[in-house]
Amino acid sequence: MYDILIIGGGPAGVSAALTAHNRGKSAAIITNPYEGSGLYKAKEINNYPGLRGASGAKLLETMYAELSGSGIEVIHGRALSAMPISEGFAVSVGQDYLSGKALIIAVGITQSALFPGEAEYLGRGVSYCATCDGMLYRNRSVAVIGLSDESESEAEFLRSIGCKVEYFGRERAKRFKICGGDTVQSLIADDTEYSVDGVFVLRKTIAPSALLSGLELSDGHILANDMGQTSVEGVFAAGDCVGRPYQVARAVGQGNTAALSACEYLDKG
Ligand SMILES: Cc1cc2nc3c(=O)[nH]c(=O)nc-3n(C[C@H](O)[C@H](O)[C@H](O)COP(=O)(O)OP(=O)(O)OC[C@H]3O[C@@H](n4cnc5c(N)ncnc54)[C@H](O)[C@@H]3O)c2cc1C
């Protein structure tokens, strides 16, 4: 079990990890590869001290170079959900679980609007992970709403294990509604209803409300106080996911504050 588990490896998450490590805490970052982040595409950053004119890619590479060899573990993958356990929190990443005594959420801007029926049927036919839950739908009909770069290959995986897959890429439909009784029975895509037993919603990120239950939001952002404390004890948040302005310097500062708060929380026992 790590002292501090950080979800999201942008500037806020990296800053949080470095601070936690410097305070003598074991820390790990669970993150999508940084090449996929919006910042990686920024041509020139002129408002972050010390690296004037650097591209977003250069900034991220410099931050990650600092992590390598530091003892901070970087675990590549998408965190699917977090839940409280007796000593802290367990976070699922694909089929694995990682645990931490405190949690810092630094996932950047996420799409917080869920499709109608998505939250209601999560775990009862709605899944965010083909590899984890695919076998439950072998020889059954599923819909895949493909919103991430890996969606097509995940749909292919579902086909390979015997699922009958109805695939919805970005062009095929825009509006979705998940319907059913105790479990999912159909998906309405635009105006057509498809009879399915499961719906895989494959986004690049997971909406904060789906990531951890009890996390209060405000205006689509995670509600956190000035010290990064969220509505869930032991859970802190930093960076774009807590609100505007969306800026690197702010994200780095908030990552630092959230980590200091997490250390204080752990030290109090
Ligand atoms: C094109 C562009 C140009 C910009 N230019 C500037 C600029 O000049 N100056 C400036 O100050 N700011 C700029 N910004 C804004 C800046 O990039 C952000 O404010 C900053 O990156 C926020 O850092 P963050 O750590 O909060 O989030 P992010 O940098 O978004 O990092 C979050 C990371 O977490 C990952 N993640 C999300 N959910 C999960 C999950 N469930 N599991 C695992 N990983 C997950 C994401 O994929 C991402 O890699 C720019 C942004 C863009 C897109």
The ligand as an SDF file (V2000), in Angstrom:
LIG
                    3D

 53 58  0  0  0  0  0  0  0  0999 V2000
   -3.3700   23.3470  -26.4370 C   0  0  0  0  0  0  0  0  0  0  0  0
   -3.2080   23.8270  -25.0240 C   0  0  0  0  0  0  0  0  0  0  0  0
   -2.3730   24.8990  -24.7460 C   0  0  0  0  0  0  0  0  0  0  0  0
   -2.2090   25.3390  -23.4310 C   0  0  0  0  0  0  0  0  0  0  0  0
   -1.3680   26.3850  -23.2070 N   0  0  0  0  0  0  0  0  0  0  0  0
   -1.1530   26.7830  -21.9370 C   0  0  0  0  0  0  0  0  0  0  0  0
   -0.2330   27.8440  -21.6750 C   0  0  0  0  0  0  0  0  0  0  0  0
    0.3840   28.4380  -22.5790 O   0  0  0  0  0  0  0  0  0  0  0  0
   -0.0440   28.2010  -20.3700 N   0  0  0  0  0  0  0  0  0  0  0  0
   -0.6880   27.5760  -19.3250 C   0  0  0  0  0  0  0  0  0  0  0  0
   -0.4420   27.9290  -18.1720 O   0  0  0  0  0  0  0  0  0  0  0  0
   -1.5700   26.5820  -19.5570 N   0  0  0  0  0  0  0  0  0  0  0  0
   -1.8230   26.1760  -20.8310 C   0  0  0  0  0  0  0  0  0  0  0  0
   -2.7190   25.1690  -21.0660 N   0  0  0  0  0  0  0  0  0  0  0  0
   -3.4700   24.6030  -19.9250 C   0  0  0  0  0  0  0  0  0  0  0  0
   -2.6340   23.5460  -19.1820 C   0  0  0  0  0  0  0  0  0  0  0  0
   -2.2740   22.5450  -20.1000 O   0  0  0  0  0  0  0  0  0  0  0  0
   -3.4290   22.9370  -18.0330 C   0  0  0  0  0  0  0  0  0  0  0  0
   -3.9020   23.9510  -17.1710 O   0  0  0  0  0  0  0  0  0  0  0  0
   -2.5830   21.9510  -17.2250 C   0  0  0  0  0  0  0  0  0  0  0  0
   -2.0550   20.9490  -18.0480 O   0  0  0  0  0  0  0  0  0  0  0  0
   -3.4190   21.3300  -16.1170 C   0  0  0  0  0  0  0  0  0  0  0  0
   -2.6830   20.3550  -15.4590 O   0  0  0  0  0  0  0  0  0  0  0  0
   -3.4130   19.1330  -14.7170 P   0  0  0  0  0  0  0  0  0  0  0  0
   -2.3240   18.3240  -14.1200 O   0  0  0  0  0  0  0  0  0  0  0  0
   -4.4730   19.6500  -13.8320 O   0  0  0  0  0  0  0  0  0  0  0  0
   -4.1780   18.3310  -15.8500 O   0  0  0  0  0  0  0  0  0  0  0  0
   -3.6610   17.6420  -17.1850 P   0  0  0  0  0  0  0  0  0  0  0  0
   -2.4370   18.3060  -17.7040 O   0  0  0  0  0  0  0  0  0  0  0  0
   -4.8450   17.5790  -18.0650 O   0  0  0  0  0  0  0  0  0  0  0  0
   -3.2280   16.1860  -16.7290 O   0  0  0  0  0  0  0  0  0  0  0  0
   -4.1550   15.2270  -16.3120 C   0  0  0  0  0  0  0  0  0  0  0  0
   -3.6490   13.8590  -16.7660 C   0  0  0  0  0  0  0  0  0  0  0  0
   -4.4200   12.8530  -16.1160 O   0  0  0  0  0  0  0  0  0  0  0  0
   -4.8080   11.8820  -17.0760 C   0  0  0  0  0  0  0  0  0  0  0  0
   -6.0450   11.2260  -16.6230 N   0  0  0  0  0  0  0  0  0  0  0  0
   -7.2950   11.7450  -16.5860 C   0  0  0  0  0  0  0  0  0  0  0  0
   -8.1610   10.8450  -16.0830 N   0  0  0  0  0  0  0  0  0  0  0  0
   -7.4350    9.7450  -15.8190 C   0  0  0  0  0  0  0  0  0  0  0  0
   -7.7840    8.4720  -15.3000 C   0  0  0  0  0  0  0  0  0  0  0  0
   -9.0480    8.1640  -14.9550 N   0  0  0  0  0  0  0  0  0  0  0  0
   -6.8000    7.5540  -15.1600 N   0  0  0  0  0  0  0  0  0  0  0  0
   -5.5170    7.8420  -15.5020 C   0  0  0  0  0  0  0  0  0  0  0  0
   -5.1320    9.0400  -16.0160 N   0  0  0  0  0  0  0  0  0  0  0  0
   -6.0900    9.9730  -16.1540 C   0  0  0  0  0  0  0  0  0  0  0  0
   -5.0140   12.6820  -18.3510 C   0  0  0  0  0  0  0  0  0  0  0  0
   -5.0040   11.8490  -19.4980 O   0  0  0  0  0  0  0  0  0  0  0  0
   -3.8100   13.6300  -18.2650 C   0  0  0  0  0  0  0  0  0  0  0  0
   -2.6540   13.0210  -18.8060 O   0  0  0  0  0  0  0  0  0  0  0  0
   -2.8910   24.7080  -22.3650 C   0  0  0  0  0  0  0  0  0  0  0  0
   -3.7350   23.6350  -22.6440 C   0  0  0  0  0  0  0  0  0  0  0  0
   -3.9000   23.1940  -23.9420 C   0  0  0  0  0  0  0  0  0  0  0  0
   -4.8010   22.0160  -24.2190 C   0  0  0  0  0  0  0  0  0  0  0  0
  1  2  1  0
  2  3  1  0
  2 52  2  0
  3  4  2  0
  4  5  1  0
  4 50  1  0
  5  6  2  0
  6  7  1  0
  6 13  1  0
  7  8  2  0
  7  9  1  0
  9 10  1  0
 10 11  2  0
 10 12  1  0
 12 13  2  0
 13 14  1  0
 14 15  1  0
 14 50  1  0
 15 16  1  0
 16 17  1  0
 16 18  1  0
 18 19  1  0
 18 20  1  0
 20 21  1  0
 20 22  1  0
 22 23  1  0
 23 24  1  0
 24 25  2  0
 24 26  1  0
 24 27  1  0
 27 28  1  0
 28 29  2  0
 28 30  1  0
 28 31  1  0
 31 32  1  0
 32 33  1  0
 33 34  1  0
 33 48  1  0
 34 35  1  0
 35 36  1  0
 35 46  1  0
 36 37  1  0
 36 45  1  0
 37 38  2  0
 38 39  1  0
 39 40  1  0
 39 45  2  0
 40 41  1  0
 40 42  2  0
 42 43  1  0
 43 44  2  0
 44 45  1  0
 46 47  1  0
 46 48  1  0
 48 49  1  0
 50 51  2  0
 51 52  1  0
 52 53  1  0
M  END
$$$$
